[in-house]
Amino acid sequence: MATTSNPNVEFVRTGYGKNMVKVLHIRREGIHHHITELIADVQLTLKTRKDYLTGDNSDIIPTDTIKNTVHALAKLKGIKTTEGFALDICEHFLTAFNHVTRVRVNIDEVPWKRLEKNGVEHTHAFILCPEAWHFCEVEQHLSMTPVVHSGIRDMKVLKTTQSGFEGFLRDRFTTLTDAKDRFFCTSVYARWRYNTHVNVAFDAAWKIVKDTIIQKFAGPYDRGEYSPSVQKTLYDIQVLVLDRIPQVYLPLDNPSGNITGTIRRKPRAKIRRFLQIGSRIFYLGKQQQLRGWLNKWIEKASSTFLSQSQ
């Protein structure tokens, strides 16, 4: 095997893992059964890259072992929430192997729903109800706090009125006419990041986001709510999510194919920049000022060094 690396090539990121690991977890409480079906993608990054450079596989955790680990953790620890299980997977690989530096876990939760008739829930029978898919993405680096994203995808919604689009920019290629009343049909994709992973009711938060999207899209059930644009509806949803769930830091929402928006919480305090040279401390308000002070300090230090050398 070749052992030389190309000096003109550098690694940007490496990783490997197992995709489409399926888990069906059953929790039995007497005759009442609960199920959770997950589809997980797990990716690991190792400290060394000798497997790439020399073909040395001695540090590689086989992808089949990764699959078995996911199944074993589900058996040993159970699955309380999709996000919690992803956190368990990250913690395991970072603590069980000292040469793993990064773990990324993506999980889709299959939307099973308990059968119900006349208000009576079935004890152990379910039906696939793809009203909306619950997914999560958890990434954790060694000795660092995990970053948790949750999301909703493939939630199709439609209303036949109370939507419009008018007053838009026109040029010589515009053929679209103003519409004060139109259909509004879309497939919702929403993704948000949590500002913590500790003591978060992930399932409850997911349901709040889903209900908020439906509320702002549909409006009151007896009269609806007018949407002057997809952008306005998107923004209203995002603001309401931040208001209702303190742990959500950054909601990303695409309620229409090519219309996107991102908002975040405003920082409570401005970051102050200071530079200490000797016993003097300078406040630097902007990055340009920082460069200016550094350049002056370097010139002064260089001049002092040259004069002392002479």
N, C-alpha and C positions, 0 to 999 in steps of 0.2 A: 504494500500500500504506500502511496506517496505521502510523505510527511512534511512537505514544504507548503507554506501558505504563500499566497500571492501578495507581495508588498503593496500592490496598487488596489487591493480589495479590502474592505472592512465590513464587519458584521453590523447591521442595523438592529436587528432583533432576531432571536432564535426561539424556537418553541416547538413542541410536539405533544401529541396526546391522543385521546380517543373521542370520537364523535358518535352521536346517536346511541348513547348508552341508555337503555330503557329500564325503568324501575317501576314496578307496581307494588306499592306498600299497602298492606291491609292492617288496620287496627280494629281489634275486636273488643267490644264492650258488652259482654253477654251476647244476646241475640242481635244486638245493634252493631253493624259493621260500618267502618269508614274506609274509603280508599283514596289513595293519591297516586296518580301515574305521572311520571316525569320522564323527559327526554333530555339527557345531559351531554354537553360537550365539555371536556376537561383538557386544558393545555398547561404544560409545565415548561419552565425555563431553568436550565442547569447552570452552575457556576462556570464550568469549563465548556469548551467547544471542540474538544478532542474528537468527539464522534463525527463532527463535520470535517475536521482538518486531517485526521489520520485514520478514521474508521475504527477508533477505539470505542467499543460499546460498554466498557466496564462500569460507567456511571448511569447508563440508561435504564430507567424503570420501564419495563415492557408495557406497551399500550394495553395488552391483555391484562396485566396486573392492575393498571389504572381502572379498567372496567370492573374487575373483581373487587377492587377497593370500594368503588361506588356502591356495589351491591352489598358488600359487607357492612359499610357504614350505615346504610339504610336498615339493615337487620339489627345492628348493635345499638344504634342511637335513635332510630326511628326518624320520621319526617313530620315535624310539627308545622313548618312552613317551607315553601320553596326556597326563599332567601336564606333561612336558617340552615337548611341542608347544604346549600352552596357554601356557606361559611364553614360548616363542618368539614367539607371536602378540602377547602383551602387550608384550614388549620392542620388537618392530618398530614398533608404532604409537606408542609413547611416545618412541622415538628418531628415527623418520623424520619426525614431525610435531610441531613445537614448540607447537602449539595444542591438542593432545590432552592432557587432564589425568587421565583415568581410562579403563582398559580392563577389561572383564569378559568372561571366556570360559567358557562351559559346554560340555563335550564328553561325549557318550556314545560308548563303544566297542562296536561291534557284536560279539557273541560268536561269532566263527568259530572252529572247531576243526579241526585237521588230521585227515584220515581216517587210520585205523590198522586193521590187521588182523593178528592173531597177533603183535603186538608190533612190526610193521613199519610205519613211518610213510610215508604217501604223499609224494612229492616236491613235488607242486604242486596237490593237490586237498583241498578243505575242505568242512565241513558246518556249517550254522548250528546252534548248540547253546545255546539261551537258558537255560542253567542259572542264570546270574546275569549282570546287566549291570554293567559297570565304568563309572563316571562320575567326572568331576572338575569343580571350579569354581575358577577362578583369577581373582583381582581384584588390580589394581595401580594405585596412584595415582602421579602424576608425582613422581619423586625419593624414592619410598618403596619399602619391601620388599614384594614380592608376598605375598598370603595364599593359601595352597593348601589346598583341601579335596578329599578323594577320597571315593568311596562305592561301595556295592553296593546294587542295587535289583532287585526282582522275582525274588528267590531264594526259591522255594517249598519249604518243608520240612514233613514230617509224621512223627509217630511215634504208634503205636497204643496205647502204654502208658507207664508211668513218668512220668505227669503227673497232678497233682491240684490241687484248689482247695477249701479248707475253712477253717473258723474265721473267716470274714469277718463283717462287721457286718450285722446284720439289723434291719429295721424292718417296719412293717405292710404295706409294698408288696413285700417280698421274697418271691419264690416259688422262687428257686434253692436247690437242695439241695447239701449237701456232696458233693464228689466226690474220692474217694481214688485213683481210677484212671480216666483219661479219655484221649480223643484229644487231640493237640496238633498243630494244623496252622496254618501262618501263611505270609505272604509277608514276607520280611525286607527292610527298608530300613535301611541303616547309612551313616553319614556321619561323617567325622573330619577334624580340622584338623591340619596339620603345624606344628611349631614352627620349621621351617627349610625352605628350598627348595633348599639346596645339598647336593650329594653324598647325595641320598636315592635309594634303590633303590625307586622307586615301585611297579613291578610286583610285586616281591618282598613289599613291605609289604602291598599289596592282597591277595595270595594268603594271607599270614599271617592277616589279618583274616578272610577268608572261611573258612579252615580252623579258626580259633578259634571262630567262630560255630557251625560244624557240630559241632565237638568238644564244646562246652558244651551244645548242643541235644540231640545224640544220646547222648553219653557213650561209655564203652567199648563196642566192637562186640559183645562177648560177653554183656553184661548191661545196658547202657544206664546212664542216670543220672537219678535222680528230680528232677522239677521241682515244687516246692510252689506256685509261682506264676510267671507270666510275668515279673513284676518281678524276682524273684530270679535267674532265668536271664539277664535283660537285664544286671543289675548284674555278675554273674559274668563275662559276656562282656567288658564294658567294662574291668573291672579287669585281666583277663588280657591284653587288647590293650595297655593301658598298660605292663604288665610286659614284654611281648615286643617292643614297637617303641618305642625311646626317642624317635624323632622325632614320634610321635603325641602331641599335647598334649590334645586334647579330642575324645573319641569320643561321637557321638550315635547312638543305636540305637533303632529302632522295630520290635522283632520281633513286634509285634501291632498291629492297627489303631489303637487309641486309647490304647495304653499306651506312654509315652515316658519317657526318663530321660537326664540329662546329668551327667557327672562330669568333673573336670579334675584336673590335678596340683596339689598344694598348693604355694603359693609358698614358696621356701626361706628368704626373709627378709621381715620385715615392713617395709612402707614407712613411714618416719618423716616426720612433718610438722613443719616448723620455720617460724617467723615471725620475721623480723628487723625491729626498729623502732629506728632509730638504731644505737647500738652494742650494744643488748641483743638476745639471741636467745632465743626461747621455743619449747619443745617442745609441740606440740599433738597429743594422742593421738586425739581424735575430731573429726568435722566440726562438732559442736555447739560444742566448745571454740574451734575456728577462728572460727566466727561471733562468739562472745562476745568474743574478743580483738580482732577487727577492729572490732566495734561500739565497744568501749572506746577503741581507738586513734583512731577517727573522731571520737568525742565529745571526746577530749582535744585532738586536732588542731584541731577546730572552735573549742573554747574558747580555745586559744592564739591562733588567728587573730583571733578577735573582740576579745580583750584588746589585741592588738597594733594592731588597726585603730582602737580607741578611744583 
